[in-house]
Each structure stands twice: as structure tokens, then as C-alpha cells.
Amino acid sequence: MVEYRRTEAVGIPRALESRANGRLPWWLPASVILGALLMIAGAVIALVHPAMLVSADAQINSAVRVYAGYLVSRNLALAVMLLVMLGMRARSVLSSLMVLTAIVQILDAGMDALEGRWTIVPGVLIFAIVFFLGAAWLSGRPFWNLAAWRD
């Protein structure tokens, strides 16, 4: 009862307090792990066989390998940090990383659509939406609400 009064005194609503101290729903760590594994797989493909990332008639040259290297760095950094923050149960940082990853996926889907890779656009968008929902669950507020970023 004393703990409830202390948190109430600093303005933390009871629903958010229980969410912050409770267990994560099964789908949230599962989506973070699956998303991180997909990003790691994309990094490995870009590193080992970048031709899989482009159309069959595209020529793989040194410029393509440079940009594939950037994809490797980006994907590995995001994937590792997502998994580390999940393991540390650092909810606010994990929420922020999930929003960042979702925004990257939205931009990737836009590029895929622009370049005519329509078959992968729905999967990338679903990935982004799940990450946006997970970030909103973790913070207790949707990311578009400024109050979600003021903690």
C-alpha cells in the first residue's frame, strides 16, 4: 500500500505502474526476437551474397558492395541493440529502438514500392506495424503522443 501511495504521489497512474513492473506479453519479445533475426539474416545476405538483394539482371560491382556494407552495419547494430535491450528489460530504450526500427522499415517499404518490389512490401509494413504496437505497449502511450517521449 505504501508503494502505491509513493508512485501515486509522483504522478504515475496505477495502470502504467503495473504495466511497467509486470511481465511482457508473449508476442512482444517474440516479435523483437523474430524482427532481430530477420535483420541479422538481411545483414548476412548483404555480406555474403549481395546479388540476392537486387534483381537477377543487376550487376554487382564495388559500389553495390559498399552500400551492402552499410546495410550490414545498420541491420546488425539495430538487431544487436534490440536483443540487448530486451535482455536487459530496458523498456524505454527498447521502445525507442522499436520505433526507430519501425521507421526504418517504413522507409524500406517505400523504397521497395518505388523500385517495384511489391511482393515484399506487405511483410515489411507488417513488421513496422508490429514494432509500432510493441513500442506503444512498452511506453503505455502511442509514439505519436508527445507524452510518450517525456520520461
N, CA and C atoms as a LAMMPS dump frame, in Angstrom:
ITEM: TIMESTEP
0
ITEM: NUMBER OF ATOMS
453
ITEM: BOX BOUNDS ff ff ff
-5.0000000000000000e+02 5.0000000000000000e+02
-5.0000000000000000e+02 5.0000000000000000e+02
-5.0000000000000000e+02 5.0000000000000000e+02
ITEM: ATOMS id mol type element x y z
1 1 1 N 0.818 -1.187 0
2 1 2 C 0 0 0
3 1 3 C 0.865 1.256 0
4 2 1 N 1.991 1.229 0.702
5 2 2 C 2.874 2.389 0.743
6 2 3 C 3.457 2.648 -0.65
7 3 1 N 3.841 1.574 -1.36
8 3 2 C 4.399 1.726 -2.705
9 3 3 C 3.39 2.398 -3.63
10 4 1 N 2.138 2.032 -3.513
11 4 2 C 1.1 2.63 -4.343
12 4 3 C 1.015 4.127 -4.081
13 5 1 N 1.05 4.525 -2.823
14 5 2 C 0.967 5.951 -2.492
15 5 3 C 2.18 6.715 -3.008
16 6 1 N 3.354 6.105 -2.9
17 6 2 C 4.563 6.785 -3.36
18 6 3 C 4.503 7.031 -4.864
19 7 1 N 4.122 6.03 -5.636
20 7 2 C 4.055 6.224 -7.073
21 7 3 C 2.903 7.142 -7.452
22 8 1 N 1.81 7.065 -6.724
23 8 2 C 0.692 7.97 -6.992
24 8 3 C 1.103 9.407 -6.719
25 9 1 N 1.943 9.601 -5.708
26 9 2 C 2.377 10.953 -5.356
27 9 3 C 3.237 11.573 -6.451
28 10 1 N 3.998 10.762 -7.189
29 10 2 C 4.827 11.312 -8.252
30 10 3 C 4.108 11.306 -9.592
31 11 1 N 2.855 10.944 -9.589
32 11 2 C 2.038 11.082 -10.79
33 11 3 C 2.039 9.917 -11.754
34 12 1 N 2.375 8.717 -11.296
35 12 2 C 2.337 7.553 -12.178
36 12 3 C 0.996 6.86 -11.988
37 13 1 N 0.164 6.844 -13.019
38 13 2 C -1.12 6.161 -12.89
39 13 3 C -0.937 4.677 -12.6
40 14 1 N -1.9 4.11 -11.894
41 14 2 C -1.819 2.711 -11.471
42 14 3 C -1.676 1.765 -12.672
43 15 1 N -2.394 2.003 -13.762
44 15 2 C -2.324 1.118 -14.927
45 15 3 C -0.927 1.117 -15.53
46 16 1 N -0.301 2.282 -15.611
47 16 2 C 1.05 2.342 -16.166
48 16 3 C 2.065 1.729 -15.221
49 17 1 N 1.851 1.888 -13.916
50 17 2 C 2.77 1.301 -12.944
51 17 3 C 2.756 -0.221 -13.063
52 18 1 N 1.575 -0.816 -13.156
53 18 2 C 1.514 -2.276 -13.253
54 18 3 C 2.084 -2.75 -14.578
55 19 1 N 1.89 -1.997 -15.641
56 19 2 C 2.449 -2.365 -16.938
57 19 3 C 3.968 -2.284 -16.892
58 20 1 N 4.503 -1.242 -16.242
59 20 2 C 5.952 -1.06 -16.176
60 20 3 C 6.614 -2.135 -15.319
61 21 1 N 5.925 -2.624 -14.283
62 21 2 C 6.523 -3.615 -13.39
63 21 3 C 6.153 -5.049 -13.761
64 22 1 N 5.174 -5.224 -14.64
65 22 2 C 4.696 -6.552 -14.984
66 22 3 C 5.531 -7.22 -16.052
67 23 1 N 5.11 -8.41 -16.389
68 23 2 C 5.789 -9.186 -17.422
69 23 3 C 5.368 -8.684 -18.789
70 24 1 N 6.239 -8.911 -19.75
71 24 2 C 5.92 -8.561 -21.125
72 24 3 C 4.963 -9.601 -21.692
73 25 1 N 4.007 -9.186 -22.528
74 25 2 C 3.163 -10.18 -23.183
75 25 3 C 4.016 -11.028 -24.133
76 26 1 N 3.635 -12.27 -24.341
77 26 2 C 4.445 -13.211 -25.113
78 26 3 C 4.787 -12.681 -26.506
79 27 1 N 3.867 -11.953 -27.131
80 27 2 C 4.062 -11.526 -28.511
81 27 3 C 5.139 -10.456 -28.644
82 28 1 N 5.394 -9.703 -27.585
83 28 2 C 6.356 -8.61 -27.696
84 28 3 C 7.79 -9.124 -27.798
85 29 1 N 8.272 -9.942 -26.859
86 29 2 C 9.633 -10.471 -27.039
87 29 3 C 9.745 -11.353 -28.283
88 30 1 N 8.668 -12.077 -28.6
89 30 2 C 8.702 -12.915 -29.807
90 30 3 C 8.875 -12.055 -31.054
91 31 1 N 8.171 -10.921 -31.117
92 31 2 C 8.298 -10.055 -32.292
93 31 3 C 9.663 -9.377 -32.335
94 32 1 N 10.206 -8.994 -31.185
95 32 2 C 11.539 -8.38 -31.163
96 32 3 C 12.588 -9.398 -31.611
97 33 1 N 12.501 -10.614 -31.105
98 33 2 C 13.466 -11.651 -31.475
99 33 3 C 13.34 -11.995 -32.96
100 34 1 N 12.113 -12.19 -33.44
101 34 2 C 11.912 -12.504 -34.858
102 34 3 C 12.392 -11.353 -35.739
103 35 1 N 12.047 -10.129 -35.355
104 35 2 C 12.498 -8.967 -36.13
105 35 3 C 14.008 -8.857 -36.157
106 36 1 N 14.648 -9.075 -35.013
107 36 2 C 16.112 -9.017 -34.955
108 36 3 C 16.729 -10.127 -35.81
109 37 1 N 16.149 -11.32 -35.765
110 37 2 C 16.669 -12.418 -36.591
111 37 3 C 16.525 -12.116 -38.082
112 38 1 N 15.404 -11.518 -38.475
113 38 2 C 15.219 -11.136 -39.878
114 38 3 C 16.242 -10.079 -40.295
115 39 1 N 16.512 -9.139 -39.403
116 39 2 C 17.505 -8.11 -39.718
117 39 3 C 18.91 -8.707 -39.796
118 40 1 N 19.209 -9.65 -38.922
119 40 2 C 20.502 -10.327 -38.975
120 40 3 C 20.618 -11.131 -40.265
121 41 1 N 19.535 -11.805 -40.647
122 41 2 C 19.549 -12.566 -41.897
123 41 3 C 19.794 -11.64 -43.087
124 42 1 N 19.142 -10.467 -43.096
125 42 2 C 19.375 -9.497 -44.166
126 42 3 C 20.817 -9.031 -44.194
127 43 1 N 21.408 -8.852 -43.01
128 43 2 C 22.812 -8.433 -42.935
129 43 3 C 23.736 -9.519 -43.481
130 44 1 N 23.468 -10.758 -43.118
131 44 2 C 24.306 -11.864 -43.596
132 44 3 C 24.182 -12.001 -45.11
133 45 1 N 22.964 -11.892 -45.631
134 45 2 C 22.766 -11.968 -47.087
135 45 3 C 23.53 -10.84 -47.777
136 46 1 N 23.423 -9.621 -47.248
137 46 2 C 24.124 -8.482 -47.856
138 46 3 C 25.634 -8.675 -47.818
139 47 1 N 26.131 -9.303 -46.775
140 47 2 C 27.565 -9.511 -46.635
141 47 3 C 28.072 -10.648 -47.522
142 48 1 N 27.348 -11.764 -47.523
143 48 2 C 27.817 -12.973 -48.2
144 48 3 C 27.436 -13.003 -49.678
145 49 1 N 26.203 -12.615 -49.986
146 49 2 C 25.723 -12.728 -51.369
147 49 3 C 24.792 -11.558 -51.703
148 50 1 N 25.344 -10.355 -51.909
149 50 2 C 24.502 -9.179 -52.142
150 50 3 C 23.648 -9.274 -53.4
151 51 1 N 23.965 -10.18 -54.301
152 51 2 C 23.159 -10.339 -55.514
153 51 3 C 21.73 -10.754 -55.18
154 52 1 N 21.516 -11.366 -54.007
155 52 2 C 20.163 -11.765 -53.61
156 52 3 C 19.288 -10.558 -53.285
157 53 1 N 19.897 -9.395 -53.077
158 53 2 C 19.145 -8.2 -52.702
159 53 3 C 18.653 -7.4 -53.905
160 54 1 N 19.118 -7.751 -55.086
161 54 2 C 18.768 -6.99 -56.285
162 54 3 C 18.155 -7.913 -57.332
163 55 1 N 17.706 -7.323 -58.416
164 55 2 C 17.103 -8.129 -59.486
165 55 3 C 18.168 -9 -60.143
166 56 1 N 17.699 -10.033 -60.839
167 56 2 C 18.604 -11.021 -61.426
168 56 3 C 19.531 -10.415 -62.473
169 57 1 N 19.089 -9.374 -63.149
170 57 2 C 19.914 -8.785 -64.209
171 57 3 C 20.823 -7.659 -63.72
172 58 1 N 20.785 -7.355 -62.433
173 58 2 C 21.621 -6.281 -61.892
174 58 3 C 23.067 -6.743 -61.777
175 59 1 N 23.981 -5.821 -62.083
176 59 2 C 25.397 -6.126 -61.991
177 59 3 C 25.901 -5.794 -60.594
178 60 1 N 26.638 -6.716 -60.001
179 60 2 C 27.21 -6.497 -58.678
180 60 3 C 28.628 -5.963 -58.887
181 61 1 N 28.835 -4.718 -58.448
182 61 2 C 30.148 -4.101 -58.577
183 61 3 C 30.568 -3.56 -57.212
184 62 1 N 31.657 -2.819 -57.184
185 62 2 C 32.177 -2.337 -55.908
186 62 3 C 31.219 -1.349 -55.248
187 63 1 N 30.486 -0.558 -56.02
188 63 2 C 29.518 0.384 -55.439
189 63 3 C 28.404 -0.368 -54.72
190 64 1 N 27.921 -1.434 -55.318
191 64 2 C 26.875 -2.246 -54.695
192 64 3 C 27.403 -2.848 -53.399
193 65 1 N 28.631 -3.299 -53.409
194 65 2 C 29.218 -3.897 -52.204
195 65 3 C 29.378 -2.856 -51.083
196 66 1 N 29.688 -1.619 -51.435
197 66 2 C 29.794 -0.562 -50.42
198 66 3 C 28.444 -0.341 -49.758
199 67 1 N 27.391 -0.202 -50.557
200 67 2 C 26.068 0.035 -49.982
201 67 3 C 25.538 -1.189 -49.251
202 68 1 N 25.897 -2.377 -49.716
203 68 2 C 25.526 -3.59 -48.989
204 68 3 C 26.213 -3.601 -47.622
205 69 1 N 27.441 -3.097 -47.566
206 69 2 C 28.15 -2.995 -46.285
207 69 3 C 27.438 -2.069 -45.313
208 70 1 N 26.882 -0.969 -45.825
209 70 2 C 26.113 -0.07 -44.964
210 70 3 C 24.865 -0.766 -44.431
211 71 1 N 24.241 -1.584 -45.263
212 71 2 C 23.066 -2.339 -44.821
213 71 3 C 23.461 -3.321 -43.719
214 72 1 N 24.599 -3.957 -43.883
215 72 2 C 25.09 -4.885 -42.864
216 72 3 C 25.262 -4.155 -41.536
217 73 1 N 25.949 -3.018 -41.568
218 73 2 C 26.197 -2.251 -40.34
219 73 3 C 24.895 -1.818 -39.686
220 74 1 N 23.982 -1.265 -40.472
221 74 2 C 22.709 -0.771 -39.932
222 74 3 C 21.904 -1.9 -39.315
223 75 1 N 21.741 -2.982 -40.059
224 75 2 C 20.917 -4.087 -39.569
225 75 3 C 21.515 -4.747 -38.339
226 76 1 N 22.817 -4.969 -38.345
227 76 2 C 23.441 -5.613 -37.187
228 76 3 C 23.359 -4.726 -35.948
229 77 1 N 23.593 -3.438 -36.109
230 77 2 C 23.529 -2.529 -34.957
231 77 3 C 22.129 -2.519 -34.353
232 78 1 N 21.117 -2.392 -35.189
233 78 2 C 19.745 -2.379 -34.675
234 78 3 C 19.367 -3.721 -34.048
235 79 1 N 19.71 -4.81 -34.719
236 79 2 C 19.344 -6.134 -34.21
237 79 3 C 20.012 -6.424 -32.869
238 80 1 N 21.302 -6.136 -32.774
239 80 2 C 22.02 -6.401 -31.524
240 80 3 C 21.451 -5.549 -30.395
241 81 1 N 21.228 -4.271 -30.655
242 81 2 C 20.707 -3.395 -29.603
243 81 3 C 19.295 -3.798 -29.191
244 82 1 N 18.46 -4.211 -30.128
245 82 2 C 17.121 -4.686 -29.77
246 82 3 C 17.219 -5.883 -28.827
247 83 1 N 18.072 -6.837 -29.164
248 83 2 C 18.203 -8.037 -28.34
249 83 3 C 18.821 -7.721 -26.978
250 84 1 N 19.816 -6.843 -26.945
251 84 2 C 20.449 -6.482 -25.675
252 84 3 C 19.45 -5.76 -24.77
253 85 1 N 18.709 -4.808 -25.323
254 85 2 C 17.736 -4.068 -24.507
255 85 3 C 16.59 -4.968 -24.051
256 86 1 N 16.191 -5.91 -24.886
257 86 2 C 15.18 -6.887 -24.477
258 86 3 C 15.716 -7.724 -23.328
259 87 1 N 16.96 -8.189 -23.453
260 87 2 C 17.572 -8.985 -22.394
261 87 3 C 17.746 -8.209 -21.098
262 88 1 N 18.048 -6.932 -21.209
263 88 2 C 18.221 -6.089 -20.019
264 88 3 C 16.881 -5.608 -19.46
265 89 1 N 15.818 -5.824 -20.218
266 89 2 C 14.48 -5.347 -19.859
267 89 3 C 14.463 -3.821 -19.705
268 90 1 N 15.236 -3.157 -20.557
269 90 2 C 15.304 -1.693 -20.581
270 90 3 C 14.157 -1.202 -21.464
271 91 1 N 12.991 -1.097 -20.862
272 91 2 C 11.759 -0.874 -21.615
273 91 3 C 11.729 0.427 -22.402
274 92 1 N 12.167 1.518 -21.813
275 92 2 C 12.071 2.786 -22.539
276 92 3 C 13.04 2.819 -23.723
277 93 1 N 14.24 2.288 -23.546
278 93 2 C 15.192 2.242 -24.655
279 93 3 C 14.706 1.258 -25.711
280 94 1 N 14.182 0.121 -25.277
281 94 2 C 13.647 -0.856 -26.226
282 94 3 C 12.5 -0.244 -27.023
283 95 1 N 11.632 0.492 -26.362
284 95 2 C 10.528 1.162 -27.048
285 95 3 C 11.052 2.127 -28.106
286 96 1 N 12.051 2.915 -27.742
287 96 2 C 12.63 3.868 -28.7
288 96 3 C 13.278 3.147 -29.875
289 97 1 N 14.003 2.073 -29.596
290 97 2 C 14.626 1.299 -30.674
291 97 3 C 13.579 0.66 -31.582
292 98 1 N 12.473 0.242 -30.988
293 98 2 C 11.406 -0.348 -31.8
294 98 3 C 10.779 0.704 -32.724
295 99 1 N 10.605 1.926 -32.228
296 99 2 C 10.083 2.997 -33.087
297 99 3 C 11.081 3.287 -34.199
298 100 1 N 12.358 3.396 -33.869
299 100 2 C 13.382 3.642 -34.882
300 100 3 C 13.384 2.536 -35.935
301 101 1 N 13.343 1.291 -35.493
302 101 2 C 13.335 0.163 -36.42
303 101 3 C 12.094 0.19 -37.296
304 102 1 N 10.946 0.514 -36.715
305 102 2 C 9.709 0.588 -37.494
306 102 3 C 9.789 1.695 -38.538
307 103 1 N 10.365 2.833 -38.178
308 103 2 C 10.511 3.922 -39.15
309 103 3 C 11.441 3.501 -40.285
310 104 1 N 12.531 2.821 -39.95
311 104 2 C 13.436 2.304 -40.98
312 104 3 C 12.674 1.353 -41.91
313 105 1 N 11.83 0.497 -41.326
314 105 2 C 11.072 -0.449 -42.146
315 105 3 C 10.061 0.268 -43.051
316 106 1 N 9.431 1.33 -42.544
317 106 2 C 8.502 2.115 -43.369
318 106 3 C 9.265 2.724 -44.555
319 107 1 N 10.431 3.28 -44.283
320 107 2 C 11.242 3.846 -45.368
321 107 3 C 11.696 2.762 -46.341
322 108 1 N 12.067 1.602 -45.822
323 108 2 C 12.436 0.477 -46.695
324 108 3 C 11.26 0.051 -47.562
325 109 1 N 10.071 -0.006 -46.976
326 109 2 C 8.877 -0.377 -47.752
327 109 3 C 8.619 0.65 -48.846
328 110 1 N 8.825 1.924 -48.531
329 110 2 C 8.675 2.967 -49.548
330 110 3 C 9.645 2.782 -50.696
331 111 1 N 10.889 2.469 -50.376
332 111 2 C 11.88 2.217 -51.436
333 111 3 C 11.535 0.961 -52.232
334 112 1 N 11.077 -0.068 -51.527
335 112 2 C 10.671 -1.291 -52.231
336 112 3 C 9.53 -1 -53.194
337 113 1 N 8.562 -0.217 -52.767
338 113 2 C 7.428 0.137 -53.635
339 113 3 C 7.899 0.987 -54.801
340 114 1 N 8.764 1.943 -54.532
341 114 2 C 9.28 2.828 -55.575
342 114 3 C 10.028 2.045 -56.643
343 115 1 N 10.742 1.007 -56.209
344 115 2 C 11.543 0.213 -57.137
345 115 3 C 10.811 -1.022 -57.654
346 116 1 N 9.527 -1.155 -57.314
347 116 2 C 8.711 -2.223 -57.882
348 116 3 C 8.83 -3.581 -57.233
349 117 1 N 9.354 -3.661 -56.027
350 117 2 C 9.451 -4.954 -55.327
351 117 3 C 8.207 -5.143 -54.466
352 118 1 N 7.058 -5.238 -55.109
353 118 2 C 5.768 -5.236 -54.436
354 118 3 C 5.542 -6.465 -53.562
355 119 1 N 6.196 -7.557 -53.865
356 119 2 C 5.933 -8.783 -53.106
357 119 3 C 6.42 -8.701 -51.662
358 120 1 N 7.433 -7.874 -51.389
359 120 2 C 7.937 -7.813 -50.027
360 120 3 C 7.381 -6.631 -49.229
361 121 1 N 6.702 -5.709 -49.892
362 121 2 C 6.174 -4.527 -49.2
363 121 3 C 5.222 -4.9 -48.059
364 122 1 N 4.243 -5.803 -48.257
365 122 2 C 3.337 -6.118 -47.136
366 122 3 C 4.06 -6.674 -45.913
367 123 1 N 5.024 -7.546 -46.11
368 123 2 C 5.765 -8.113 -44.977
369 123 3 C 6.538 -7.064 -44.213
370 124 1 N 7.164 -6.144 -44.932
371 124 2 C 7.93 -5.078 -44.297
372 124 3 C 6.991 -4.152 -43.516
373 125 1 N 5.819 -3.853 -44.091
374 125 2 C 4.853 -2.994 -43.399
375 125 3 C 4.287 -3.669 -42.151
376 126 1 N 4.037 -4.972 -42.224
377 126 2 C 3.549 -5.7 -41.051
378 126 3 C 4.602 -5.673 -39.947
379 127 1 N 5.858 -5.872 -40.321
380 127 2 C 6.971 -5.783 -39.376
381 127 3 C 6.952 -4.414 -38.68
382 128 1 N 6.802 -3.352 -39.452
383 128 2 C 6.78 -1.997 -38.891
384 128 3 C 5.594 -1.801 -37.959
385 129 1 N 4.429 -2.243 -38.367
386 129 2 C 3.22 -2.06 -37.545
387 129 3 C 3.349 -2.799 -36.213
388 130 1 N 3.838 -4.031 -36.257
389 130 2 C 4.019 -4.797 -35.016
390 130 3 C 5.003 -4.088 -34.092
391 131 1 N 6.071 -3.535 -34.651
392 131 2 C 7.031 -2.813 -33.823
393 131 3 C 6.431 -1.523 -33.268
394 132 1 N 5.631 -0.808 -34.051
395 132 2 C 4.948 0.382 -33.531
396 132 3 C 4.014 0.008 -32.38
397 133 1 N 3.265 -1.081 -32.537
398 133 2 C 2.359 -1.522 -31.474
399 133 3 C 3.127 -1.95 -30.225
400 134 1 N 4.228 -2.655 -30.423
401 134 2 C 5.052 -3.063 -29.282
402 134 3 C 5.634 -1.87 -28.544
403 135 1 N 6.089 -0.885 -29.286
404 135 2 C 6.635 0.323 -28.656
405 135 3 C 5.553 1.063 -27.888
406 136 1 N 4.35 1.128 -28.454
407 136 2 C 3.238 1.784 -27.759
408 136 3 C 2.886 1.017 -26.487
409 137 1 N 2.905 -0.305 -26.54
410 137 2 C 2.608 -1.102 -25.352
411 137 3 C 3.657 -0.853 -24.275
412 138 1 N 4.93 -0.846 -24.673
413 138 2 C 6.008 -0.653 -23.698
414 138 3 C 5.936 0.706 -23.018
415 139 1 N 5.63 1.733 -23.774
416 139 2 C 5.616 3.077 -23.194
417 139 3 C 4.293 3.396 -22.516
418 140 1 N 3.257 2.635 -22.836
419 140 2 C 1.943 2.925 -22.277
420 140 3 C 1.204 3.999 -23.042
421 141 1 N 1.846 4.533 -24.045
422 141 2 C 1.257 5.58 -24.881
423 141 3 C 1.728 5.368 -26.308
424 142 1 N 0.93 5.768 -27.291
425 142 2 C 1.401 5.662 -28.676
426 142 3 C 2.567 6.621 -28.918
427 143 1 N 3.471 6.234 -29.808
428 143 2 C 4.667 7.037 -30.035
429 143 3 C 4.362 8.421 -30.579
430 144 1 N 3.221 8.588 -31.224
431 144 2 C 2.891 9.898 -31.785
432 144 3 C 2.402 10.877 -30.716
433 145 1 N 2.163 10.39 -29.502
434 145 2 C 1.779 11.245 -28.384
435 145 3 C 3.07 11.772 -27.742
436 146 1 N 3.262 13.074 -27.7
437 146 2 C 4.497 13.64 -27.165
438 146 3 C 4.782 13.215 -25.738
439 147 1 N 3.745 12.913 -24.969
440 147 2 C 3.95 12.491 -23.58
441 147 3 C 4.734 11.176 -23.515
442 148 1 N 4.687 10.377 -24.565
443 148 2 C 5.426 9.11 -24.589
444 148 3 C 6.936 9.333 -24.576
445 149 1 N 7.399 10.498 -24.968
446 149 2 C 8.83 10.762 -25.083
447 149 3 C 9.376 11.579 -23.926
448 150 1 N 8.516 11.96 -22.991
449 150 2 C 8.943 12.828 -21.888
450 150 3 C 9.091 12.058 -20.586
451 151 1 N 10 11.136 -20.526
452 151 2 C 10.245 10.385 -19.277
453 151 3 C 11.699 10.323 -18.963
